Amino acid sequence: MFLFRNIALPRKREVRASLSKVYGISWHKANLIADRSGLKYPYYNTQLNKYKKYYLIFLLKKLIKIDTKIKRKINNNINRHLTILSYRGLRHKLCLTVRGQRTRTNSATQRKKRNLN
């Protein structure tokens, strides 16, 4: 098993698929990282040696904002909207949809969020 940011990447999966399990790395970013590190398509985590693992970790740290940085940025943006009392901030405060989603019939996700608060 290959650990990155306290996330265990499974051994029997392909590198690109296992990298996309990290918060903030999409399938497209995982492809770019694997290409830049020189891992050709069917390359599994079991085939990684220490050098390749450290090189992947180096690329992930340098090239991509992941996990805590993204979450901190999202929370800062929400708090900024709350402090300037914008419409989006008020929608966040009331646990309603923010980006124009339909709430008359399709509000199950927001109801779930409201129960958590």
For each residue, the residues with C-beta under 8 A, 3 or more apart:
1: 8 9 10 11
2: 8 9 11 18 45 48 53
3: 6 7 8 9
4: 7 9 22 56 57 60
5: 22 66 67
6: 3
7: 3 4 21 22
8: 1 2 3
9: 1 2 3 4 13 18 19 21 22 45
10: 1 13 18 45
11: 1 2 44 45 46
12: 44 45 46
13: 9 10 17 18 44 45
14: 17 18 42 43 44 45
15: 18 19 30 34 39 43 44 45 48 56
16: 19 20 27 30 31 34 39
17: 13 14 20 21 30
18: 2 9 10 13 14 15 21 45
19: 9 15 16 22 25 29 30 33 34 56 60
20: 16 17 25 26 27 29 30
21: 7 9 17 18 25
22: 4 5 7 9 19 25 60 66 67
23: 66 67 70 71
24: 64 65 66 67 69 70
25: 19 20 21 22 29 30 33 60 64 66
26: 20 29 30
27: 16 20 30 31
28: 31 32
29: 19 20 25 26 32 33 64
30: 15 16 17 19 20 25 26 27 33 34
31: 16 27 28 34 35
32: 28 29 35 36
33: 19 25 29 30 36 37 56 59 60 63 64
34: 15 16 19 30 31 37 39 43
35: 31 32 38 39
36: 32 33 59 63
37: 33 34 52 55 56 59
38: 35
39: 15 16 34 35 43 52
40: 43
41:
42: 14
43: 14 15 34 39 40 47 48
44: 11 12 13 14 15 47
45: 2 9 10 11 12 13 14 15 18 48
46: 11 12
47: 43 44
48: 2 15 43 45 52 53 56
49: 52 53
50: 53 54
51: 54 55
52: 37 39 48 49 55 56
53: 2 48 49 50 56 57
54: 50 51 57 58
55: 37 51 52 58 59
56: 4 15 19 33 37 48 52 53 59 60
57: 4 53 54 60 61
58: 54 55 61 62
59: 33 36 37 55 56 62 63
60: 4 19 22 25 33 56 57 63 64 66
61: 57 58
62: 58 59
63: 33 36 59 60
64: 24 25 29 33 60
65: 24 69 70 73
66: 5 22 23 24 25 60 69 70
67: 5 22 23 24 70 71
68: 71 72
69: 24 65 66 72 73
70: 23 24 65 66 67 73 74
71: 23 67 68 74 75
72: 68 69 75 76
73: 65 69 70 76 77
74: 70 71 77 78
75: 71 72 78 79
76: 72 73 79 80
77: 73 74 80 81
78: 74 75 81 82 89 92
79: 75 76 82 83
80: 76 77 83 84 89
81: 77 78 84 86 88 89 92
82: 78 79 85 89 92 93
83: 79 80 89
84: 80 81 89
85: 82 89 90
86: 81 89 90
87: 90 91
88: 81 91 92 98
89: 78 80 81 82 83 84 85 86 92 93
90: 85 86 87 93 94
91: 87 88 94 96 97 98
92: 78 81 82 88 89 95 98
93: 82 89 90
94: 90 91
95: 92 110 113 114 117
96: 91 103 110
97: 91 100 101 102 103 107 110
98: 88 91 92
99:
100: 97
101: 97 106
102: 97 105 106 107
103: 96 97 106 107 110
104: 107
105: 102
106: 101 102 103
107: 97 102 103 104 110 111
108: 111 112
109: 112 113
110: 95 96 97 103 107 113 114
111: 107 108 114 115
112: 108 109 115 116
113: 95 109 110 116 117
114: 95 110 111 117
115: 111 112
116: 112 113
117: 95 113 114
